[in-house]
């Protein structure tokens, strides 16, 4: 396979880069070892920063967020809800920080309007009665999945190729050039070689591993952040704590739920990243003074992502484009067609892509300008189903006999599953239950998939999409994956929900016994073997 | 049977799940006056299958064909397990009485013996269990012998795909076929509900039309499997009518909750306890209890407010779903009386990070510690009150979901507790076992 640019990593940055290059007429291939937004791009608040969060300690980042936020609100409006945001200080918070805040906002060009505390509490009753100051800023919420899926869909409509579940396993290097990148299909194990004029490493937290494989080590630090999903939406605005950035400062509205976080814990390894009980308790403790209702809130899930933090490339200076993110050209390490794009925020992903595309195009001798700030991302039918409330509206409008409601929490019907399945199939993929979950609301409601996962699998068998024992494997994988985010928030009502899920999957279906000699009753009957 | 309401009941059973029903049934069979207090819905998630004990030890995932051999091993390995306190004779008597009563109430079971049975599920797995409803028992033989069989499903019943089962196990059961039919009268409906179908199939007309659609599909099938929708209150008759009309054994395959067999079990048990004179106060909650010579329970949900008194109390309030246990953010508490709960040191130890961890989740073994008579213990190790007993899934030291012992736990502990209550109240020895 040949292409002009190979992009490694299908997160917010990689997909934004694919879109940018495709709009400039540059041919590109994006390889992703798992799925779109499988890393930190899908494990964050979904906050489109106004910049106000950074005004006190990072003026440049604040300005960058402000301008990028304004651009994304135009070009990616389908993924964004302009909720507005509040910054709230409560009794005991640093009063100097509070007093300086409006001036800092002004310096960064960010509108911060003072709101009467009583009025703010009337609009957002979740705010504590001990609030002492409230400012309104132009924060918004962004659905990172929809943003990345739509960016990639536009890139593909312009000729870009996406290869999911494809892992880079080696680089073939001749002198200063990478002449081939060897990739492996993680499902089939099949390997192939991609020849690209330029290679961009946008692998997020995994960028260090990729760069190392290319023989061009970069220094990176990892910071793990945990977030909680509430049962029910607590507020309409983004609610920020008006204090120096710290733990559990932000409550995001996200459709029918709210997302609360985050933490920042240095980790050394990317293996087995999951939220812990201590992190969950810390988040609730830290955020409760501003949002006292959290003390009695039901949480349906937690998740943890790893932020790649910037370090300098080992041995030499890289080209550091911005304080918020970095583009390393690796030339001092003897490489002429490999760049690493790392750091940054969801809000600035378009800008990161623009800078990387400018640089790569310069090397390719392509002079077409960046269009991502002016071209609106077009709608794509397979990218609309991550939005709560969308599926039920469509279903109410029209549904046929072959369109049963599969998920009753989030109202996802068979036709939505079929559409997603067909769209993934058309890209040559073998879609999984987890893939469908990423692109829809399946498994995201209060039951966390206990019923809808099983109905969806039955539906896919019925359509002939699933064969042999795949459904059992998919159900097992799906619940295991969901559980990684659930176990730390299981108390109260949600523990009863988990008990029900286990009663069904283990008590009735015996999924934990798969593979045990004798459980496979068919084999036991055939051979006469059974109980020891 | 009618009786005047005594001022002081022999037994007050709190709970209407499997264990509460079993305790009420056994108490009434003993001739004890029994008041059952519950807020309903305790059996809605039952599958109709009655597990005794099939897996031990859980971490070793060892399966047993003979549940009594498994019990013997459990007694040796885990003497504090509640089932280790139930002797074989008590367990057998419990299942015998229970299934006999269910049969008389319209939900017959295959006679319980010494063997666990494997039942095909809608996921294509084989669930090991003990007590199998008659409507499902032909499936146990079919699964063991694997003759040519036909599995039927209905368009619109979302949780059940015969194609899925055949795809999952067809390579090991070559003669297994599937067919999908339209449910009569539902040809223009996108979704079907199992309970509605079950009621519809009690009408001869619906049944005939369904059978007429299935008959041409029979081919060489030695048996026919359906999702568990063959009748609700009159499943025995509906099942028999299907077998007679199709001329081959017919079996039901359990589906996910809320399942029709669970609803059948609930109504059959209600009928069984009511006909035996149990007085039931449903939709009542016990709000407080005082123990002296007798127990005085205060109820809400009862017009005008009420207190009842009883010589003994059986706590059968279940776990988290049943509300017998309450999980706070840090500790598990017993919801009704604040009894001490045996539990892991902190919430971090409640759950494994792997949902299907072979060892199970530690919080599932949390619960009430008791003496050998199932009397819950105070922190000083003495029974909380001489006449207070706890039975079923609220007990500590078991993992009924992994051990496949839910009904065994409910029935065995209820039976033994009622035996002890009868002795305590001076009621002469066990009545002749039914059946």
Interface residues (C-beta under 8 A of the other chain):
Chain A: X274 X276 X277 X278 X281 X284 X399 X400 X401 X402 X403 X404 X405 X406 X451 X454 X455 X457 X458 X459 X461 X462 X464 X466 X467 X468 X469 X471 X472 X475 X476 X479 X480 X482 X483 X484 X487 X490 X491 X492 X495 X496 X498 X499 X500 X502 X503 X504 X505 X506 X507 X508 X509 X510 X511 X512 X513 X514 X516 X518 X519 X520 X521 X522 X523 X524 X525 X526 X530 X531 X532
Chain B: X45 X47 X49 X55 X61 X62 X63 X64 X65 X66 X69 X118 X121 X122 X123 X124 X125 X126 X127 X128 X143 X144 X145 X146 X155 X156 X158 X159 X160 X161 X163 X164 X167 X168 X169 X171 X172 X173 X180 X188 X189 X190 X191 X254 X256 X257 X319 X320 X321 X323 X326 X327 X328 X329 X330 X346 X347 X348 X350 X351 X352 X353 X354 X355 X356 X357 X358 X361 X363 X364 X400 X401 X402 X404 X406
